[in-house]
Amino acid sequence: MAQKPSIPKGTRDFGQLEMARRNYIFDTIKSVFCLYGFQQIETPAMENIGTLMGKYGEEGDKLLFRIQNSGEKADLAPEKGLRYDLTVPFARYVVQHREEISFPFKRFQIQPVWRADRPQKGRYREFYQCDVDVIGSDSLIGELELIQIVEEVYRRLGINVCLHINNRKILAGIAEVIGAPDKIVDITVAIDKLDKIGVDAVNAELTERGLSDEAVQALQPILHLSGTTAEKLEALRDILANSEIGLKGVEELDEVFRLADAAGLTAQRSDNASGLTIELDLCLARGLNYYTGAIFEVKAQDAQIGSITGGGRYDNLTGIFGLPNVSGVGISFGADRIYDVLTELDLFPRELQSATQILFATFGPDELMYALRWAKELRAKGIAVEVYPEPTKMKKQMGYADSKRIPFVAIVGEDEMAQNKVMLKNMSTGEQKLVALDEALQKIKH
């Protein structure tokens, strides 16, 4: 009995149209990265498990895909795992290749990552990330450039987004002033779920994680803080007056907002041309333990799908690989979720529906040879051409063009060859016209 074909849960096949759309996303993101001087690298799909463990928090470690050793002696080979993200492998790369690179080092990666998560809408076990990082500089210009990249990418894609921003130093300061400095990880993991589970459930989880009733109560003003960005920052200065690290986080955020304003990216303004809103979100924690400064999360305004971009500042990620005190900042664009948003909002360009611009329909071997010569000329001019591979009924050839949404069909018969022309049919309007090569080229391009 033949085996029924299938793929693992949480993974997907991608057909021609899907790949055209995915490449549209990748090409858009890549072009913006390059505008800001970032260059591309790649790292292996698998890393030694020691590279990955302990970098993503307790919940992240549970989601690592481990790889069974194969082709090596089990007692000699280190255990391996599929990469969970691109940032930790990037830190490993920086340390391993530090003699070959110049700092600050600006790189981007567009590669798949894997997580042993429960598959659901917008959440997959295999998915692509599009990461951009600058490492080797403490300057908050890095944060500004990432915000500018977010604005440019989503403006080009036509998606209105809200960029939520916080600072892990503020969260550390909050833990300090409520008397629970040793519970910073528990606090961040819990409050990062506020949008999903609500205040009551967050408070219950904080209690389960060992926070006292007094500490949970002391945290409530933070969970309910409101007002403009300036008002929130001023309130934080009062709340964190006795926390040096907390106040440093407030000043860093204030500087980022001032830089964004100077660059024309005004906070909390949703009616600007870019479609970007920047919002201070004190409940944004991001569960990854390596963040130490600014943290970002981007959500689509017009689609309910969760975060589509996220990242932050990390001060010592390379230290675990032997290169301490090297600060970096980066963000990751979730290509699969962006795809889902563009699909839901019907924002993909119509021309992506077919890569082929013209199909040559032929009736015999002489016509086929004639079409091949034309095809060569058109391809030399940058036109994507298909030649139907065998003479057959016109209905079948036209049906093929329709199924692939090819906008033009060139019909070649004896009369067309005698005049060194083709009968060009516009598949949208049904209009047919006898044209020479130059006129055909002009019509296809317009």
Secondary structure, 3 states (H helix, E strand, C coil): CCCCCCCCCCCCCCCHHHHHHHHHHHHHHHHHHHHCCCEECCCCCEEEHHHHCCCCHHHHHHCCCEECCCCCCCCCCCCEEECCCCHHHHHHHHHHCCCCCCCCEEEEEEEEEECCCCCECCECCEEEEEEEEEECCCCCHHHHHHHHHHHHHHHHHCCCEEEEEEEHHHHHHHHHHCCCHHHHHHHHHHHCCHHHHHHHHHHHHHHHCCCCHHHHHHHHHHHCCCCCHHHHHHHHHHHCCCCHHHHHHHHHHHHHHHHHHHCCCCCCCCCCCCCEEEEECCCCCCCCCCCCCEEEEEEECCCCCCEEEEEEEECCHHHHHCCCCCCEEEEEEEHHHHHHHHHHCCCCCHHHHCCCCEEEEECCHHHHHHHHHHHHHHHHCCCCEEECCCCCCHHHHHHHHHHCCCCEEEEECHHHHHCCCEEEEECCCCCEEEECHHHHHHHHHC
